[in-house]
Amino acid sequence: MYYCTYVRVSTLFSGGKDSTFSIYKAIENGHDVVCLTTMHPVQDDSLLFHYPNSWLTPYLAEAMQIPTIGFTIRGRSKEDEFNALDKAIGQVKSIYDIQGVVHGGIYSRFQKKIFEQICLKHELASLAPLWNVPLPDYLYDLIDNKFHIKIIGVSTMGLDKDWLGKSLDRDSIVVLERLSKKYGFNLAFEGGEAETLTIDCPLFKKKLDIRKANIRWDGQRGMFEILEAVLVPR
């Protein structure tokens, strides 16, 4: 594995809380984030990647004034996703001359192993600034650092339709703590229990204003589908 103390990196970016905060921490740690890499899965239960509203990532990249590149994953299997990411990272390295890849993994050894395998193949550092961050402290850190986050997908017992479109704040974190203990879901949502979208944060020069959205709910899981959004002054 290629390591150094200061690297040109791309970040795997979904627009969610973890990938956005990992950019924040990477910059704080002195790394040069030269581009964002977004994988667009065709299925809403992707094992590796964020699905809901991923079309908004170019807006958020513009808000951060960081170049972005997106890749559509044509297949649905784990192998399809692995191969798509492998090819994407190779292309990003060629275009941006990166030395490492940042990802927002916290506890998922499955995801971390895949990212490390691909980085090793391409002689890149694999950087996980949030790895093993304590919960629920991490969620409160997001609020304290002025990250404005919306919950845009839920798919676990204990999280119902009312959570869709809800903003993450200190009060909602208290409720989530209680529900995660009762129903046993991951408080950071790393297992896909919920999906999030960062609307505003200190990295943004503009914030995302959601103009039109639709709630899709099948009785067990659902999505806050954003239909129209624009960047506006903070």
ABEGO torsion letter per residue (X at the ends): XBBBABBBBBBBBAGBAAAAAAAAAAAAAGBBBABBBBBBBABAABAABBABGAAAAAAAAAAAGBBBBBBBBABABAAAAAAAAAAAAAAAAAAAGBABBBBABAABAAAAAAAAAAAAAAGBBBBBAABGBBOAAAAAAAAAAGBBBBBABBABBGBBAAABGBBBBAAAAAAAAAAAAAAGBBAAGAAGABBBBBABBAABABBBBBABBBBBBAGABBBBBBABBBBBBX
